[in-house]
Amino acid sequence: MGTRVLAFLAMRSRIGWMAVPVLAAIALVAGAVNAAAFTSGSTGFDLGYLQCGTAYPNGAFGIVGVDSGWPFISSSHPGNPCLADEYAHSPSAGLYVNTGFDPTYTDSNHITSGCASQSTGVAGTTSQRAAWAAGCSEAEKDLAYVASVAIASPSGWWLDVETANSWCGQPATNCTDLSLNQYTIQGLIDTLAASSTGPVGIYSSSYQWSSIVGSLSVSGASADWYASGLRSGKHVAAYCGSRASFSGAPVSIVQYVTSSTDRDFAC
């Protein structure tokens, strides 16, 4: 995840839900005092497929990437091959998943039958429902991969929402409707919230979030994980709470980047 942050630094409404995801998300937010349940003031780390085979860092907690840099797990882009081992070496381990939207993500090669069926109950246009189904399908494939390596109870789920990924309105795509990004993210939140006891949060920054969803909002995420881009933990606490919130949820974790690893401060 840190490599994406560095790349970013270098280049510098609410929607209707189906009944089941709504109830799951309400229960999730009500029961989540701290989105990560990490000790305030402690420092952890995040790692993913790029750290396969490297030495494990020390920390009070760890957040591990499920994917291999792409939002859909497939034969072309399999999941993180080191997920199980990295998870086992991470205390109080949580998981993060890559996210993104492109018009091609709404075809039959990407959308699962379950998400296609559920999307018919989502309020919105045909294109918005298809975007929700894309996010739902990303989450379903992540959940299946996590289950396949016998991970059952992560401390939380985090959506990696960055401009380095493909999004509608970004140069790599051919559309400018930011609501499709919003619905995709909502589909991810709804599906993860309905399928896990752990809270769901969002990893991003104010600039990246506003570039991807503009002033549109999502519901059901209980915390923000702020990608500060700082090179030390000296000033990270200034991002905590509501002041630096990008999604409307409080900032519970702040990431900073050292020469050897991504570090994360628990607010």
C-alpha positions in Angstrom: 0.0 0.0 0.0 2.9 2.4 0.8 4.2 2.2 -2.8 0.8 3.6 -4.0 1.0 6.4 -1.5 4.5 7.4 -2.7 3.3 7.2 -6.3 0.4 9.5 -5.5 2.7 12.0 -3.7 5.0 12.0 -6.7 2.3 12.9 -9.2 0.5 14.7 -6.9 -26.2 11.7 -1.5 -26.3 8.9 0.1 -27.7 5.9 -1.8 -30.6 3.5 -1.1 -29.6 0.2 0.4 -31.2 -3.2 0.4 -32.7 -4.1 3.8 -30.2 -6.7 4.8 -27.0 -4.6 4.3 -28.7 -1.7 6.1 -29.4 -3.7 9.2 -25.9 -5.2 9.2 -24.2 -1.8 8.8 -26.3 -0.2 11.6 -25.4 -3.0 13.9 -21.8 -2.7 12.9 -21.5 1.1 13.6 -23.4 0.8 16.9 -21.1 -1.9 18.1 -17.8 -0.4 17.0 -16.3 1.8 19.7 -12.9 1.9 17.9 -12.8 0.8 14.2 -9.7 -1.2 14.7 -9.8 -2.0 18.4 -6.1 -1.1 18.6 -4.7 0.5 21.7 -4.7 4.3 21.4 -1.1 5.5 21.0 0.2 2.2 19.8 2.1 1.7 16.5 1.6 -1.1 14.0 2.3 -1.7 10.3 0.7 -2.7 7.0 2.1 -5.0 4.4 1.0 -7.0 1.4 2.1 -9.0 -1.7 5.0 -6.7 -2.3 6.5 -7.7 1.0 6.4 -11.4 0.3 9.6 -13.1 1.5 10.9 -10.0 3.4 11.5 -9.8 7.1 8.4 -9.1 9.2 8.3 -5.8 11.0 7.5 -5.4 14.7 4.4 -3.6 16.0 1.4 -3.8 18.2 -0.9 -4.6 15.3 -0.8 -5.3 11.5 -3.0 -4.8 8.5 -2.5 -7.2 5.6 -3.4 -6.8 2.0 -5.7 -9.4 0.5 -5.2 -8.7 -3.2 -2.1 -8.3 -5.4 -2.7 -4.7 -6.4 -5.9 -5.2 -8.3 -9.5 -4.9 -7.1 -10.7 -8.2 -8.5 -9.1 -11.5 -7.6 -8.9 -13.7 -10.8 -6.6 -16.1 -12.6 -4.8 -13.0 -14.1 -4.6 -11.2 -10.8 -4.6 -13.8 -8.0 -4.8 -12.9 -4.3 -1.7 -12.1 -2.2 0.2 -15.4 -2.2 1.6 -14.6 1.3 -1.7 -13.6 2.9 -1.9 -16.5 5.3 1.7 -16.2 6.5 1.7 -12.4 6.7 -1.6 -12.6 8.6 -0.2 -15.2 11.1 2.8 -12.9 11.7 0.7 -9.8 12.4 -0.7 -9.2 15.9 -4.4 -8.2 16.1 -4.4 -8.5 12.4 -6.8 -6.7 10.1 -7.2 -6.9 6.3 -7.3 -4.3 3.5 -8.6 -4.8 0.0 -7.9 -3.0 -3.2 -10.9 -1.2 -4.7 -11.6 0.5 -8.1 -14.2 1.0 -10.8 -14.1 0.9 -14.5 -16.9 0.4 -17.0 -15.5 -3.0 -17.9 -16.0 -4.1 -14.3 -19.7 -4.5 -14.9 -19.4 -7.3 -17.4 -20.2 -11.0 -16.8 -16.5 -11.8 -16.2 -16.5 -9.6 -13.1 -20.0 -9.5 -11.6 -21.0 -12.5 -9.5 -24.5 -13.9 -9.8 -25.3 -13.1 -6.1 -24.3 -9.5 -6.5 -26.2 -9.1 -9.7 -29.3 -10.4 -8.0 -28.9 -8.2 -4.9 -28.3 -5.0 -7.0 -31.8 -5.1 -8.3 -32.9 -3.9 -4.9 -30.5 -0.9 -4.8 -32.0 2.5 -5.4 -30.4 4.2 -8.4 -30.0 4.2 -12.1 -29.1 1.1 -14.1 -25.5 2.2 -14.3 -25.4 2.9 -10.5 -26.8 -0.5 -9.7 -24.2 -2.1 -12.0 -21.4 -0.1 -10.1 -22.8 -1.3 -6.8 -22.7 -4.9 -8.1 -19.1 -4.4 -9.1 -18.1 -3.4 -5.6 -20.2 -6.2 -4.1 -18.4 -8.6 -6.4 -15.0 -7.3 -5.5 -15.9 -7.9 -1.8 -17.3 -11.4 -2.5 -14.1 -12.5 -4.2 -12.0 -11.1 -1.4 -14.2 -12.9 1.2 -13.9 -16.2 -0.7 -10.1 -15.9 -1.0 -9.7 -15.0 2.7 -11.9 -18.0 3.6 -9.8 -20.3 1.3 -6.7 -19.6 3.5 -8.6 -20.2 6.7 -8.8 -16.6 8.0 -12.0 -16.2 9.9 -12.0 -13.2 12.2 -9.9 -10.2 11.2 -9.9 -7.3 13.6 -11.4 -5.2 10.8 -11.7 -4.6 7.0 -10.3 -1.6 5.2 -11.0 -0.4 1.7 -7.9 0.9 -0.1 -9.3 3.9 -2.0 -6.6 5.5 -4.0 -6.2 7.5 -7.2 -3.5 5.0 -8.4 -6.4 2.5 -9.0 -8.8 2.7 -11.9 -11.8 5.0 -11.2 -14.5 6.5 -13.3 -13.4 10.0 -14.1 -9.7 9.3 -13.8 -7.5 9.4 -17.0 -7.5 5.6 -17.4 -11.3 5.5 -17.8 -13.8 6.9 -20.3 -16.5 8.3 -18.0 -16.9 11.2 -15.6 -19.8 10.2 -13.4 -18.4 10.1 -9.9 -21.5 8.5 -8.5 -20.4 5.2 -10.1 -17.3 5.3 -7.8 -19.6 6.1 -4.9 -21.9 3.1 -5.6 -18.9 0.8 -6.1 -17.5 1.7 -2.7 -21.0 1.4 -1.2 -21.3 -2.1 -2.6 -18.0 -3.1 -1.0 -19.0 -1.7 2.4 -22.4 -3.3 2.3 -21.1 -6.7 1.4 -18.2 -6.8 3.9 -20.4 -5.4 6.7 -23.1 -8.1 6.1 -20.5 -10.9 6.0 -18.2 -10.1 8.9 -18.3 -9.2 12.5 -15.3 -6.8 12.1 -15.8 -3.1 11.4 -15.3 -1.6 8.0 -13.1 1.4 7.5 -11.6 3.3 4.5 -7.9 4.0 3.7 -7.4 7.2 1.7 -6.6 10.9 2.1 -8.7 14.0 1.7 -7.2 14.8 -1.8 -7.7 11.3 -3.1 -11.1 10.8 -1.7 -12.4 14.1 -3.1 -10.9 13.2 -6.5 -12.7 9.9 -6.5 -16.2 10.6 -5.0 -16.2 14.4 -5.0 -18.8 15.6 -2.4 -20.8 12.4 -2.6 -21.1 10.3 0.6 -21.1 6.6 1.6 -22.7 5.0 4.6 -21.6 2.2 6.9 -17.9 2.9 7.3 -17.0 3.4 10.9 -13.5 4.9 10.6 -10.9 6.5 8.3 -7.3 5.4 8.0 -5.4 8.4 6.8 -2.6 8.2 4.3 -0.5 11.1 5.6 2.6 10.6 3.5 4.7 11.7 6.5 8.2 10.2 6.8 8.0 9.9 10.6 5.4 9.5 13.3 6.3 12.8 14.9 3.1 14.7 13.9 0.7 12.0 13.0 -1.6 12.5 16.0 -2.7 15.8 14.5 -4.7 13.8 11.9 -6.7 11.9 14.5 -10.4 12.3 15.2 -12.8 14.3 13.0 -10.5 17.1 11.9 -8.9 15.2 9.0 -11.9 13.0 8.2 -12.5 12.5 4.5 -15.5 10.1 4.5 -17.3 11.6 7.5 -16.1 8.9 9.9 -13.4 9.8 12.5 -9.7 9.1 11.7 -8.7 6.1 13.8 -5.4 5.2 12.1 -2.7 7.4 10.5 -0.2 5.9 8.2 3.3 7.2 7.7 6.1 5.8 5.6 9.6 4.9 6.7 12.5 3.8 4.6 11.8 0.1 5.5 8.1 -0.2 6.0 4.7 1.4 6.3 3.9 2.4 9.9 0.5 3.1 11.4 -0.4 5.1 14.5 -3.6 4.1 16.4 -5.5 7.2 17.5 
